[in-house]
Amino acid sequence: MQFMNIIGQQEIKQNLVELVQHNRLSHALLFLGKEGNGAFSLARALAQYLNCEKVNNTSKGPTTEIGLFGEEPAEIVPAVSLNDSCGVCPSCQKSRQLVHPDIHFSFPVIPKKAGQAPVSDDYISEWREFITLSPYGNVYDWLQFLHAENKQGNITAAECNDIIRKLSLKSFENGYKILLMWMPEYLGNEGNKLLKLIEEPPAETLFILVAENEAGILPTILSRCQLIKIPAIETAEIEQALITRNNTPAAQASSLAAVSEGNYREAILQSQHAGEDWQSLLREWLNAIAKKQPLAQTKWVDEASKLGREKQKQFLRFFNHLLGQAIRLQVLGEENIILSDTEKDFLVRLNKLIQYDQKQAIVEELDRATYYIERNANAKMLFHALTIKLSHIIHEKIVFV
């Protein structure tokens, strides 16, 4: 993975390169950012950059060798920019294929057998396939890829012992030994086993932790890491990536990028379900609430609870996006927003039903519902409670805290 292959994040890329070039890179880094922003891809690109032979001048470049029939010119390697790994040296090729012997991976796993303490190496083949197919995927995608069903992934004590063993060995290729730990939030108190190694690592040993939730990380580990916050990807960059990488039509890409809110994974999911009529589903829900029809509300909740977790999240994000568009329409006017006639009509009706303060309250409730869906809340109970709250917000202007 090269920096050039990552969507957006130009400032972060440049900062990472400068940290390396000015020898200011900490031995333990924490990349912190929301899902779909490319944080793990950035970690991979940094690991490849650190061990790139051309960047580190470990390659002798073009040479000549004496063969049976005289001098034979060696293959000429293209010139290299120091702002990225070369992508062609043996080290870069191994890094790209996730098989570099000095770059180790740690991630949440499930037991293969009951009573067995799993380690990441048990699933390394599956991991390589998953990361190649879904470089912007999240933990839910990974566990689904493993067919984990309702099993909870963990980074175990056995995994910590394995990390200590690996990093205590000498490097195979005289470069950095690097541990890329994805989702350290799944590291329980067993993570304290790693404290001494993180604080006093062997020479040229680097920890890169990639996390989404700072509060879920052990404070003892957090305090020993240099924090690098990874922002959401710019909307224009997601739009361009959808067009060039996903072959999404330009008009559709613009809409999907806006709804995704900086999350490329979400944009891809939305493109896969572009045929879903979220607006009709939302219209049905709001009509049932506005007209105070309890039977219609119950029927809608039953339908929504059967959608599946990912579709439920997409629907809530769609509603959130529409509320934002409705506020823009209200403030800026029709002439300053590009909308289809159908969207404009829907937003005008939405503004008549819900005022600004109510929109803010609903956005908070939708965000909270999305949070609980991600944590496997009972969908029927969640949407029933959300329907009741929205009814109070719309009819009685009650704001929940």
N, C-alpha and C positions, 0 to 999 in steps of 0.2 A: 504494500500500500504506500503510494507516494502522496505528498501533500497536494499535488496537482489533481489527484483523483477525488479529492474531498470537496463536497459542495460548500461554497462560500468560506466563511471563517478566515478571511485573509489576514486580519489583524492578529488573531491567535496563532496562525501559522508563522507569521513573521516574528512574533514574540518568542515562540519556541526555538526558532532557528537562532535568534540573537542570544538566547540563554545558553545555547550550546556553543556558539562561536565565541562568546565572551567568558566561557567557563563559569557561568553562574547557575548551572543546573543543580538543583538539590538532588540528594540521593533518594528522596521519597516525594513523589508528586501525587496530588489528588486532582483529577479532572472531574469537575462537578458541573452538571447541567441536566436539563430535562431530556426525556427520551426523544429520539429522532433528530438530535442536533449534530450527530457525527462525532461525539466525544471519544468513543472507542476507536473509530477510524483514525482520529487524530493521534491517539496513543500508539496505534500500530505504525502510523507514518513516522512518528518520532523514534520509535524503536528501530525501524528500518534505516532512518537517517543516521542514527548514532553508530550503527554497525556497517554502514555503506563503505566499501573499500575505497571508492574513488573520493568520496567526501573526506575521508580520513587519511588520504594519501598512502594507503597501504598497498595499492596496486602500483606496479612499476610502469604501467602504461604500455604503449606499443614497443615491442622489442623485436630483435631478429634472432632466430635460432638456426644452428647449423644442422642441416638434414643430410641425408645420404647424397643428395645431388646439389649440395651447396646451401647458400643462405635462403631461408624461407621466411618471408615477413609474417610476423604474428598479426592476428586480427586487430584492426584499428578500432579502438573504443571511442564512441562519440565524446565530444567535450562535455564537461559536467558543470552545472550551476551549483554553487555551494548552498543555494537556498532550498535545495531538495535533494533527495537521494537519486542516484543515477538510474536505478531501475533495471540495470543490465548486468551488473557484477554478480558473481556467485552468491554473495551474501544477500543482495537485494532479491534475487530470484527465490532463495530459500525463505526469506521473510514474507514475500508475496504469497508463497504457497503454504505459509504457516508451518514450516518444517525446520526453521532455523534452530540449531541445537542450543543456542545461547539465549533464545527468547522463549520464555515459559509462560503458560497461561493458567489462570485459576478462575473458576466460575462456579455458580450454583449447580449442584448435581443431585440426583436422587439415587437411593440404593438400587443396585441391580438385583440383589437378593436380600430377603428379609434378614435383618440382624447384621448386615454387612456395612461397614463404614466406607462410603464411596470416596474416591478422589477424582480430580478432573481428568487425569490420564485415562481413566476407565472409559471416558466419552470423547477422547481427543479426535477420533475420526469423524464422529457426528458433529463435533464442534467446528472442525475445519469446513465441513460441508455447509453447516448453518451460516457461519460468518461469510462464506463466499456467496451464498444465495441471498442473505439478509444482513448486509453490513450495518443497517440502521434499525435492526430488530430490537425488541425488548425482552425482558425475562419471560413474559407470558408466551411470546413467540417461541422462545428457546424450549420451555417446558412442554409446549404443545408439540414441538418438533421431536421431543423425546417420548411423546405419548404418556406424559406423566399423569394425566387425568387430574385427580385432586391432590396428588402428592406435592409436598412443599419442598422446593429446592433449598439446599444448604451448602455452605463451605465449612467442612468438618474439621475436627481436631486432627484427624488422619491426614487431611489435606495440608494443614499447617506444618505437620511433621515432614511431609513430603517436600514442601517448599523449602524448609530449613536444610534438608538433605541436598536438594538440587543446587541451592545457592552457595552451599559450602564447598562445592566442587570447583575446580579451575575451569575457566572458559575453554571451550573447544577450539575457538577460532581467534583467540587473542583480541577479542573485542569486549564490549559490555555484556555482562550477564544481566538480563532484564526479566522482571516478573510483571506481567500485565494481569492485574486482578480486576475482573469485571463484576460489578455489583458487590462491593465489600459490605453493603448493608446486610447481606446474608451470612456474614461472618459473626458468629456469636461470641460469647466470652472466651471461646477457645482462641480467638484472635490475639489474646494477650501473650500467647506463645511466640508470636512474631515480633514483639516489642523490641527485644534486644537486637535482633537482626536488622530491624528497620532503623534503629537508632545508631548502631555501629555495624554497618554492612561491610563485607569484604571490599577490597579495592575494585573500582569500576563495576559496581553492582548497583542496579537501579530498580526501585519499586515504582510502578505507575498504577495507581488505583483509579478506576472509572466508576463514578457513582451518580445517582440521580437524587438521593435524599440525604442531605448532610446529617440530619437528626438521627438517621438509622445507623451511623457509623460509630464504633467505639470511640469515646473521647480520647482514650490513651493513644489510639492510632491516629486520630484526627490531628492531635497536637504535634505529631512528629512529621507531618506532611506539609509540603509547600502547596497551597491552594491555588488552583488555576480554574477560574470560572469560565465555562463554555456557554456563550449566549445562544439564543435561538437563531436559526438560519433566517436571513432576510427573505421576505416574501418574494421579491423579484428573483432571487437566486433559486428558490424552490420552483418557481414558475419555469425558469429556464431549464432547470434539471429535469422537470417533468416532460418538457418538449424534447430535449436532446437525448435523455436516457430512457424515458418511458414511452416515447412516441405518442404523447398525449396531445390532442389538438390544442392549438394556442388559446382559443376561447375558453375551453374547458380547463386548461392548465391555470389560467388566471383565477378562475373561481375556486379551484381546488387549493391553490397556494394561499389564498386569502383565508379559507376555512381552516387550514392546517395550523395556522398560528406558529410558524417556525418549526414545525415537526414534519420532517420529510417522510418518516414512516407513516404518519397519519395521512399525508397527501397521497401516498401510494395506495393505502387502504381505501381511501375515498375514491380514487380512480378505478379501483377494482369493483366498487359498488356504486358506480356512477348512475346505474339504472335505478337505484333505490329512490322511491318518491318520498323523500323526507318531508317535503312541504305538505303533501296531502296528509301524512301521518300527523304532522304538527297542527294542521288546520282542524283535523278531527278532534284532537286533544283540546285545543283552545276553545272550540265550539262547545264541547261537552262541559268545560269549566265555566265559560261565559254564560251559558244558558242554564247552569245549575241542574244538570241532568245526571244524577248519580248512577243510573243504569248504564248510560253511555260511557261514563267515566270508568266504571268497573270493567266494561267490555274492552275499553281501550287499554287499561292496565294489563288485562289478561293477554292481549295481543303483544304489547310492548315487552312483557316479561318473557316471551318466547323468542325474541329476536336473537339472543346470544349476546355475550358480553361486549364483544368488539362493535357490533352494530348498535348496541345501546349507547356506547360511548360516542360513536360517530353521530348518532341522532342528537344527543345532548350538545355536542360541539357545533352541530349545524344550527340548532336553536340559539346557542350563544352567539354565533356569527351573525345570525339574522338580527338579534337584538342590537349588536354593534352597528350594523348597517342601518337599522331603524333610527338610532340616535344620530348617525351621520346625516341621514335624510332630513331629520327634524332640524338639525343645526345648520347644515350647509345648503339645503334645498335641492330640488330635483336636478337642476341644471349642472350641479357640480359632482354628481355621482352617476356612473355608468351602470344602468340596470335594465334588465329586460322588462317588458310591459307586465308580465306575470309577477316578477319580483317586486316591481314598484307598487302594483296593486296590493300585494300581500303586506308590504311594509307600511303602506298608508293605513290599511285596516288595523295593523298591529299598533301603530301610533295612536289611533283613536281609542283602542282598548286599554293600552298601558302607558302610563306617564313615565317621565325620566327616572324618578326615585324608585318606582316599581320595577323598572327595567334593571336597575342596579341590584335590587334585592333578588330578583329572579336569577340574574347572572351568578350571584353568590350561591344560591340554592343549586343551580345546575352544576357549578364547580364542585360543590360538596357531594352531590349525587355521583358525579364522575369518579371522585376520589373513592367512594365506598364501592362502586361497581368494580374498580380495579382491585379491591380487596375482598372480592367474592361475596358481597352482600346479597341477601335474598332479593331477587329482582322484583318480585310481585309486591313485597312489603315496601321496598324502596320507592317504586313508582306510585304506589298508593299513597304513601306519606307525602311524596313530592306533589301529587295532584291536590291533596288537601292544602298544602302550604301555598301553592300557586293560587288556589281558589281564595284563600284569605288575603293574599297580597293584591289580587285583582279586584275583589269585591269590597274588602274592608280596609285596604291599604295598610295592612299589618306587615311590619318588617321583622323577621325572625333573627335572633342573635344566638 
